[in-house]
Amino acid sequence: MSNKKIPCEYTGGHKVDLHKYGGPYFDGKGQQLLDLTLNPGDSLMMPEEEVLGFTLLRDMSGVQEPINLGVGRVVLSEHQGKDDEELYAIGYQFHQGRPDFRPLPTLVSEKKKKESDK
C-alpha cells in the first residue's frame, strides 16, 4: 500500500474526534492540526488509497499473495475490455475509498506546482 497522503475535505454529516495516538494530523495545506475535532468541511491529509480506493489482484489458486495494482480502479492491459464478472473471476478486487472524504484537487495541483518551482 502507498503511504502517499493527499489533501481531502471531510464531507460527513457530523463532527468526529481524531484518535490522539494516530497523529500528528495535518490539514489540506500541510499545517498541523492542534484541535483533534474534525468538522464537516474541514480538510485533512489522508492516505490516497483510503480516499480513492485501490485494486488488488488475487491469485485464484491461493498460492501467491495478492498483488496491489495501485490507487483507484486499475485493470492490467491484458484484461482491458473484460466485464466486471470476468475480472472478478480472474481475481480482481476493487476496494472503494471512503465516502465521507473527497480529494481536493486544487490543493494537490498547488502543492505539485510549488514543488516544481523549487
N, C-alpha and C positions, 0 to 999 in steps of 0.2 A: 504494500500500500504506500501511496505517496504521502509525504509529510508536508507537502506544499499547502500553504494557507492562502485563502482569498478573502477579500472583504465582502461581507454579506449584511443584509438587513433582516432583522428579526421581524417576522410577519405574524407571529402568533397572536392570539386574542387576549392574552393576559400576561402580567409580568412574571418572570421566573428568576429564581436565585441561582447564580452560578456557584458551583462547588468550590470552596476556598482552596482545596488541595489540587485542583485542576489547572490552576493559573501558573504564571501570570496571564491575564487576558488583555487583548488589545482591541481597540475599536477599528473601524474600517480604514482609518487614516494612519494607523500604526501607533496611536497614543495609548499608553497603558491605562486600563480601567481601574479606578480606585474604588468605585461602587460596584459590588457584585450582583446588583439587581439589573436585569435586562428588561426593558420595557418595549412594547411594540413600536417599531420604527427605529430602534437603536441599531447601530452597526457593530459587527464583531468579526474578527478574523477567525475563519473556520477552515478545517481541513477540506480541500476541494472535493475529495471523494465523498465526504459526509453530506455535502450540499448538492453536488452534481450527480452523485451515484457512481457506480463503477461496474465493470463487466468481468466475470470470471469464466474461464473455460475449463470444465471438469473433464478428467479422464474417465470415460464411461466404464472402463474396465476396473476402475478403482485402484489401479497400481500406482499412478503418479499423483502428486499433489496438484490441486487446481492452479491454473496459471492466471494471474491478474493481467488482463489485457489493457487496463487503463481506466481513465476517468470517463464517465458517461456511458453511452451505448456504443460499444466497439464490436465490429464484425470483421474478421480477417478477410482479406481479398478473395481467398479461395471459397469463401462461404457467402459472398455478396449475392444478393438476389434470392436467397432462400427465405421462405416464410418463417414466422416465429416457431411453429411446430417443428419444422426441420432443424432449426437452430437449437431448440431445447433438446431434441433427440441426439444432436451431436455433442451436447454438454454445455451449451451456453447458459449462463445465469446472469440476468440483468438486474442489478440492485439499484433501486431508486434512491435519490437523495432525500433529504429532509424537507417536508412540505412547509415547515414553519420558518424557513430561511430562504432568501433569494439572493443570488450573486449581484453585486453592484458593479456592473461593467465599467462605469465611468471612473470609479476608483481604481480598478485594475488597470485601465489604459493610462491613467495619470501616473501610476506607480511605474509602469513599463517605460513611459516617456522620460521620467526623472532618471531612471537607471541608464537609459541610452544616452542621456545628455552628459553623464559623468565621464 
